[in-house]
Amino acid sequence: MKATWDIFCSVIDNYGDIGVTWRLARQLVAEHGLAVRLWVDDLGAFVRLCPQADAQALRQIQQGVEVCLWRAEWQAVEPADVVIEAFACELPAAYIAAMATRKQKVLWLNLEYLSAEEWVEGCHGLPSLQSNGLSKFFFFPGFTAGSGGLLRERELLQQRRAFQADSSARDVFLRSIGVTPLSGARLISLFAYENAALASWLDVLAADAHASQLLVPEGRILADLQAWLGCTAMRAGDVQQRGQLHIQVLPFIQQDQYDRLLWSCDFNAVRGEDSFIRAQWAGRPLLWHIYEQADNVHLEKLDAFLALYKEGLSADGQRALVELWHAWNTGQSVKESWNQLLQGWPAQQAHAEQWCLQRASQADLAEALVQFYLNWL
């Protein structure tokens, strides 16, 4: 009898939490043959990622995953063999009590946020004894062999390479989302939080001798984009041009489409956690807008990642990368650092692909979770 897994997701804001847990749930079913229930407290957010889902259904099967509404008034269910509370969400008290009294013991995992900080390896997999006698284990995704790895479907890189080797496949995909590729233009995707640095980047792209086509999925950055353009209420499909910069707003797209958007672009500006990881699997240069935290704690996490990611680049390449990411995440002008990055563009391209291959040599997150369970039994 196959093991049962419960994944709990509380949607805080944006779509990062549900994005990660939905990918994980699908992979555990498709590649490991597990019975997975995904408990979500906001089905409206889930429907944005899975449009065929029913926002009113208490239970439904989507792509092999049993998706359940996590209601405030908890209805008793039998706990699963493995229980994942994603990103420090709090399980229902009644569910925890049922875990403690279950005849067959339950593996309780706290799936943490992604971090490249050095302490992650020391904390990954550690147990925390709870007052009811249960142990909860901390599971940290990460970029090194001593962490829990990154979400990566088994055939992802093979699919990505085939797609990027076929220019017609790229054009067909782009046209399917309403984009007409501009011949010779640098193709860039932009997915970010509100950002005071945006105007400086748009200025330098517009003034560049080389044309750029900027594709912007609907999201929080639109207000800053509209302010720079001097227009209001940009919607999916809208196109604007300023100098050498061609801008198009895209509709909110499904995860598989977003992957292909990242694969299609020469450079990807991404945010949060889910799109950040997917951009790395695209094997293309990227710019990360990390989620802002109090006391600038997020900048420590940013630097921890950069310390790993910049290895292998020349001193000039490292400097351009670090200065660009810092400026972007602190609302400063990116003009100089962007131009410096372009001067070493071939090296940045090769480095992005090499980084991807190095990370892919490690166990992916779903595989690591399954192995942790098997070792725990």
N, C-alpha and C positions, 0 to 999 in steps of 0.2 A: 504494500500500500504506500503510495507516494506521500511525502511529507506535506503538511499544510502550513501555509505562511500567511500571517496577517501583517499588513503594512498600514500604519496610521499616518495620515497627513493632515495637518491643519494649515489651511491656506492663510498666510499672514498678509502678504501683499504681493503684487506682481504675479508671476507664474512659475517662479523658480522651484518652490517646494513641490508643487504638484507636477511640474515638468520632470524633475528628477525621479520622483516616486512612480510616476506613470511609466517612464522608460524602464525603470528597474523591474516593476511588476511584469511588464510585457516580456522582458528578457528572461526572467525566472521561469515563466510559463513556456515560452517558445524554445529556449535552449536547454533548460534543465527539467522540463516536464513536471513542474511543481503545481500544486493547487494554491492559487494566490487570491486572497481577498484584499482589495485596496479600499480602506476606509477614508473617505474624504468629507470634510465638513462644509465644503462649498462646491456643489456640483456645477454651478454656473461657471466657475473658473475651469473646471474639468472639461466642460463642453467646448470651451474655446480651443482646447488642444485636441479634442475628439468630437467633432461636430455631429457625428451620427449618434452620440449618446443622448439620453433622455434626462434633462435637468430635474425632472420631478420624480424619477424612479427611486424607490428605496433600495432596490437591488437590480443589477443588470449585468449581463455578460458582454464585455467589449474586448475583442482580440484575445479571447481566452481567459481574461482576468474578470473575476467577480468584483464589480465596483459597487460599493455600498455607501449609502449616506450615513455619515457619522453624526447622529442627532444629539442634541443637547440632553434630551431625556433618553438615556442609554437603554436599549433593549437587550436583555441577557442573551448571549451566544456562547457556544463552546469555544474556548481559546484554541488557537492553532498551536502546532508544534514549535514554530518559530514566530516570535512577535517582534516587529520592528517599529519603534517609535522614531519617526523621522524628524530630525532637526529639533530635538528637545521638546516636542509636543508632549502634553501630559495625557496618559491613557486614562480612560474612565475608571473610577475607583472600583466599580463593580466588576469590571473586566480584570483588574489586577487581583481582586479577591478570588475570582474564579481561577486565575492562573495558579494561585497559591494552593488551591484545594484540588487541582486536577491530578488524577492518578498518575498520568504520564507527565514527567517533568517538561517544562517549557523553557526554551532558550529565548531570553529577553535581551534584545539588542537596541542600543541607543545609537542610531545612525547620525553621526555628527556632520556639521558643515565642513566643507572642503578647506584645507589649509596646508600650506607648505612649510609651516613653522617647524623648527627642529624638535620641539617637545612632542610633536604628534606621534612619532615612532615610539616614544617611551610610554605613551598612554594608550596606544592602540591595542585593543583586545583585553584591557584590564577589567576585572570584575568590580562591581560595587554592591556590597551586601545591603539589602533593603530590610526595613524593620519587620516585614512579614516573613523573613527567611529566604526570600527569592534573591537571586543574584542577577544584576543587570550588567551587561558587558558594553563597554564603549567601543564603537567601531568607527574608525576614522578613514574616510577616503583620502587619497593622497597621491603624491607624485614619485615616491620612492618605494623600494622593495619592502621596507619595513612598515608600510601603511596598508590600507585596505584597497588600494588601486582606484581606478577611474571607470566610470560607466563606459563600456565599449562593446557593442554587439559583435558577435563572432566574425561576421563577414563584412563588417563596416569598412575597413580599410581597402579590402579588395573591391568592394563596390565603388568606393571613392576614386580609386586609381582608374578603374574602367571608365567612370564618368568623366574624369578630368582628361583622359586620353582621347576622348571623343568630342570634338568641338561642336558637332551637330547635335549631340545629346544636350550639351549646355544650352545651345540656342533654342532647342525645342522646349526645354524646361523653362527658360526665361520667358519665352513667348506665352507659355501656359499660365504664367502669373502676370501677364500683361506688360512685359518688358521687351522692348526692341533694342537689342544690343547695338551700341554705337561702335562702328568700326574703328579700331585703334585706340579706343578710350580705355583708361585705367578703370576697372570695375571695383567699386567699394561698397560694402554693406555697413550700415550704421544702426546699431541697436544699443541705446544708452539711457541712463537716467538724465534728469535735468543737468545741464553742464554748462558752466560759464565759459569754458574753454572752446566751446563749439564754434563761436563766431570767428576766432582766430584761425581755426582750421579751414573753415569755409572760405575765408578771405584768401588764404594762400592757395587753395585749390582753384578758386576762380581766377586768380592772377597767374597761374602756372602756364608754361608754354605747352604742356601736355594736357589733353582733355581728360576729365574724370567724369564717370557716371556714378552717382551716389544713389544707392537704393536704400530706402528708409522704411522698414516695417512700422506700421502704426504703433505708437507707444508714447512714453512720457517725454521723449526728446522733441516731439513735434512742436511744442510751444516755443522752444528756443529756436528751432528751425524757422518757424513762421516769423518770429521777431527779426531774424537776420534778413529774411526775404522781404519783410515789410508787407506781408499779406496775412490774411486770417483764414481760419477753418480749412486747412489743407486736409484733403481726404484721399483715400486710396485711389490710385490712378492719376492723381494730379501730377503734372510735370512743370518744372520751372528751370530756367537757365539764367545763370549769371556768369558772364565771361566764359571761361573754359569749363565751368562746372555745370553739369546737367543733373538735376535732382528729380527723383520720382518717389512718391509715397506708395508703399505696397500695403495690401490688406494683411491682417493678422493671418499667418499661415500655419499649417500643421507642422509637427516636428520633423517629419521626413522631408517635407518641402524646405524647411529652414536649413536642414543639413545640406541640401542641394544648392541652396542659395550661397551658403558658406563655401561650398566646393567650387561654385561658379566664379567667385570674386577673387581679385588679386590681393585684396586687403580687407580684413574684417574688424570692425570696431564692435565689441560685444560687452555685455554687462552681466553682473551677478555670478551665478555658478553654472547653470545648465548650458547657456550659450557659450560661456567661456570654455568649457570642456569640449563642446562640439567644434568650436573654432580651432582648437588644437588638433583635432582629428582631421581637419580640412587640410593641414599641411601648408598653410599659407600664413604670411606675416599677419600679426594681429595686434590689437590695442584693447586693453581690458579696463572697463569702468567698474571698479569694485564697489560693493554696497557700503555706503558710508555708515560708520559707527561712532559712538561718543568717544571723546578724547583722542580722536584720530587713530584708534586701534586698528582700523582697516589699513592704514598706511604701513603698519608693521607687517601685516599679512601680505600686502602688495610687495614690499621689499623682500620678504622671505621667498616669494615666488620668483621674483626677478633674479635673486641670487642663484637660483637653480637654472632658470631659463637662459640667462645670458652666457652661461658657460659655453665656450667654443667659438664665440664671436670675437673679432678683433677688439682692441681697446676702443677704437673709434665707433665700432658697431655697438658695443656695450653702452658707451656713453650716450649715443643717439637714442637707443632704446629706452634706457633708464630715464633720461631727461624727458622724452616724449610721454612716457607713462606717468611720470610724476606731474608734469604740467597738466595733463588731461584729468588727473584725479585731484588736483588742487585748484582747478579753475584758472590756470595761468595760460599765457600765450604758448601755442605749440608751433609757431611759425619756424623758429630756428631748428628745433629738434626734428620736426617733420622733414625739412630740407636736408638735414644731416642724414636722416634715415634713408632718404631717397638716393643719396650719394653712394651708399653701400647696399643698394637694393638687391643685387644678385646674391650677396652673402646672406642677407636677411631671408631671402626666399629659400636658399639651401638649408639654412639653419632651422627654419620652421618645419621643414620636412624631416630633418634629422631628429629634432626633438620629438616629433610624432612617433617615429619609428622606435626611438628609445623607450618611450612610455608604453608603446604597444608590446614591448618584449616582456612586460610584467603582467601578472594576472589581472583581469578586469574585476570591477567591483562585484558583479553578480557571482562570478566564479569564486572570488575570495569569500563572500558570504556563505555560499554553499559549502565550501571546504571547511570554514570555521565551524559550521553546524556539524559536519561529519566528524571532525576532530573532537568536538564537544560530547558527542554521543557516548 
